[in-house]
Amino acid sequence: MKYQVIRNEKYDFLGQFYATSYPNLHKYPATMLPQIGIEVLKELNISKGKLLDPYCGSGSSFASGLECGITEMFGFDINPLAILISKVKFTKISVNTIIETKAKLRNEIFEFVKNEQNINKIKLPNITNIDFWFSKEVAQNLNIIKHFIYQIPDENIKNFFLVPFSETVRDCSYTRNSEFKLYRMKSEDLVNFNPDVFGVYFKKLNDTIFIYSNIYFPKLTDDIKVDVQYSKFQPNENSFDVVLTSPPYGDSRTTVAYGQFSTLSNEWTGIDYARKIDGMLMGGIKAKSILKTGVIADYISEVNKVDNKRALEVTSFYNDLEVSIKKVAKSVKTNGKAIYVVGNRTVKNIQLPTDQFIAEKFEEQGFRHLITYERALSSKSMPSKNSPTNITGKTVNTMLFEYIVINEKK
Ligand SMILES: C[S@@+](CC[C@H](N)C(=O)[O-])C[C@H]1O[C@@H](n2cnc3c(N)ncnc32)[C@H](O)[C@@H]1O
């Protein structure tokens, strides 16, 4: 092992979940425990300056930053659903206005549905295979909710109401909710599936209001600025004091399908490239030759012996990660820290040392590797077992540990 890894039980947070300190406003795959970020920022004595998360997802690193006193935070993600969740969590809006808007929305919807003729007046949005994913009644009712949410003039309040809408879309669709990938329920389950869309929406809205007003709103003092964008990270030289992030651990097609998880929500909120997102994420475009240098090369060469296609897929992910690390490294100030929380995935029974790769790439960009902590993975919402050989029934434990890789700019 070229870069030192220390098993650190302090970071296991056994028995703790995301919700233990910062319940999410919306389900999201492979979230990072905010507790990890809080602990590591404290250990490094970081309580001010600018924080960057180039793969911010639903924003757990901002929860960590907020808890440690950081007031300026910047995030990027190319999944619009991720940005919607992060934005809503960390934008301060009046809880009274939310409650008044909820009452107005409820009245508008219930008045509207009293007259059946109204229902056909609003055109259904462009959802791919809408009849495959939604019953006619569910689609109509979702459309009514959407129609009135889009009449809310204030962008931030509209976004707030879209978060429970997005979860309602998922829960009332024929998707299997236990999967991140977009799979339809078994046909025998469809017959009895008849969700009360308005009931589900207003229950989720109440839950969102409860969590936002009790957990997030009280911490959003006027000096807090969280700026998130749907985009790949845009470098900005010597700008950030700390990078805290949990990047994907492989391409979306063979690891966590962020795009598929979000497809229906993104389509209902008007994202026309919703079905292309997985291909746009890291590792989405296949490399033409396998990676031959650095700490990862031998491992990829082992994969290549058994499967050239998989070796190229894996290479494309590491190529993208390297390009991204170069941009991130440039954007960190001298003495600034880069904290990456990653899993080392297994491909063809070969465990790929992504933690070592990250340490190496930062060192190549003028950083010093301080330490990597190994933590036992108990509560991250991602599969710890899969079938890397693609032999049905043959599974191996792929990720029982996670690594917190800490580098400092010289
Ligand atoms: C492990 S998740 C981050 C989870 C986040 N820490 C949270 O708690 O929700 C990785 C994120 O990287 C995003 N992503 C993948 N490739 C990207 C890229 N090239 N640029 C920006 N974001 C990307 C995915 O959409 C996903 O949201």
The ligand as a Tripos MOL2 file, in Angstrom:
@<TRIPOS>MOLECULE
LIG
   27    29     1     0     0
SMALL
NO_CHARGES

@<TRIPOS>ATOM
      1 C1        -21.9940    9.3540   -4.0340 C.3       1 LIG1
      2 S1        -23.0510   10.5170   -4.8180 S.3       1 LIG1
      3 C2        -22.9320   11.9220   -3.7790 C.3       1 LIG1
      4 C3        -23.8610   11.7780   -2.6200 C.3       1 LIG1
      5 C4        -23.8750   12.9730   -1.7250 C.3       1 LIG1
      6 N1        -22.6880   13.0870   -0.9180 N.3       1 LIG1
      7 C5        -25.0950   12.8620   -0.8410 C.2       1 LIG1
      8 O1        -24.9600   12.6270    0.3560 O.co2     1 LIG1
      9 O2        -26.2170   12.9130   -1.3890 O.co2     1 LIG1
     10 C6        -22.1360   11.0070   -6.2420 C.3       1 LIG1
     11 C7        -22.8030   12.0860   -7.0860 C.3       1 LIG1
     12 O3        -21.9260   12.3840   -8.1690 O.3       1 LIG1
     13 C8        -22.7160   12.8440   -9.2500 C.3       1 LIG1
     14 N2        -21.8830   12.8170  -10.4510 N.ar      1 LIG1
     15 C9        -21.4180   11.7650  -11.1510 C.ar      1 LIG1
     16 N3        -20.6200   12.1740  -12.1580 N.ar      1 LIG1
     17 C10       -20.5790   13.5300  -12.0910 C.ar      1 LIG1
     18 C11       -19.8880   14.5330  -12.8420 C.ar      1 LIG1
     19 N4        -19.1190   14.2240  -13.8650 N.pl3     1 LIG1
     20 N5        -20.0270   15.8260  -12.4730 N.ar      1 LIG1
     21 C12       -20.8210   16.1440  -11.4160 C.ar      1 LIG1
     22 N6        -21.4890   15.2480  -10.6830 N.ar      1 LIG1
     23 C13       -21.3690   13.9500  -11.0040 C.ar      1 LIG1
     24 C14       -23.9190   11.8990   -9.2360 C.3       1 LIG1
     25 O4        -25.0290   12.4700   -9.8920 O.3       1 LIG1
     26 C15       -24.1470   11.7260   -7.7170 C.3       1 LIG1
     27 O5        -25.1140   12.6350   -7.2610 O.3       1 LIG1
@<TRIPOS>BOND
     1     1     2 1
     2     2     3 1
     3     2    10 1
     4     3     4 1
     5     4     5 1
     6     5     6 1
     7     5     7 1
     8     7     8 2
     9     7     9 1
    10    10    11 1
    11    11    12 1
    12    11    26 1
    13    12    13 1
    14    13    14 1
    15    13    24 1
    16    14    15 ar
    17    14    23 ar
    18    15    16 ar
    19    16    17 ar
    20    17    18 ar
    21    17    23 ar
    22    18    19 1
    23    18    20 ar
    24    20    21 ar
    25    21    22 ar
    26    22    23 ar
    27    24    25 1
    28    24    26 1
    29    26    27 1
@<TRIPOS>SUBSTRUCTURE
     1 LIG1         1 GROUP 0 **** ****
